[in-house]
Amino acid sequence: MPSPFPGMDPWLENPKVWPDFHDRLAEQISSTLNRNLPSHYYAQLGVREELGIVGRTTIRQIVPDVSIQSTQWTPKRDRQSDGGVAVADAPRDTVTSSWEIDIVYDKQSISFVEIRDSRSGHEVVTLIEILSPSNKGSGPDHEKYVKKRNEFLESKTSFIEIDLLRAGRRDFFGPDVHQRLYQFDPPMDYLAFVQRSWRRAEGVRYQLFGSRIQDLLPVIAIPLRESEPESTLDLQYAFQETYDRGPYRRGAVDYNEPADPPLPEGVIEWAQKCLKNETAR
């Protein structure tokens, strides 16, 4: 079944739906590239493990049981203080009220795409990463991803980063670039960064592709070797094929529920029209 939206489907950004879509999209990108790459190049899937934050429980306040505490203190006035500040005669042993937050992890295998050259010992010439929610959050998955990413940026491998998630951090290229991303008018909801290995002598120079929720996803350049023509990848075609073969319109996604993360105020009515038009077909 086709997607009800002309571009990316924002309902697929839900952390509960995303892992399935992420892996299906990586597989589709690999298949699409293998139909278009020069004969001595091929695209294959790689896999890494992530903790994968899948949800958070309600924050609970913890109030200590004061009945089991043995020592209380009676404040006295500090004679040296003009403000009459209360000070303790002895250390306290009553634990202060606090809050407990449970972060729920679900270990996941995350797919990425490698383009290899069979002429040179199957060397990886280009790596394609699709960002996950935990990559864009704070914690061990983010730190591990940034470390791996920096290693590739110092290698002879070109690097492509596809971000189809509106939520989370976009500061991978530093605060200056992060600020500039929000200066585009209209702002871009989805991004793809293409970084060519042979241009690193000039700094971390990259090519940016972007689109809004209402737009088609872009056709991006796929660098191979410096002296060779570049290939292309139509992200919209890869998305459509992934969606059409997936479970999303077959009940895996509840379009009666609000999108998670929420849609921008000016997009909600447009999205509802897209869903209504698709239902009417």
Buried (B, 14 or more C-beta within 10 A) or exposed (E): EEBBBBBBBBBBBBBEBBBBBBBBBBBBBBBBBEEEBEEEBBBEBBEBEBBBBBEEEEEEEEEEEEEEEEEEBEEEEEEEEEEEEEEEEEEEEBEEEEEEEEEEBEEBEBBBBBBBBEEEEEEBBBBBBBBBBBBBBEEEBBEBBBEBBEEBBEEEBBBBBBBBBBEBEBBBBEEEBEEEBEEEEEEBBBBBBBBBBEBBEEEBEBBBBBBBBBBBBBBBBBBBBEEEEBBEBBBBBBBBBBBEEBBBBEEBBEBEEEBBBEBBEEBEEEBEEBBEEBEEE
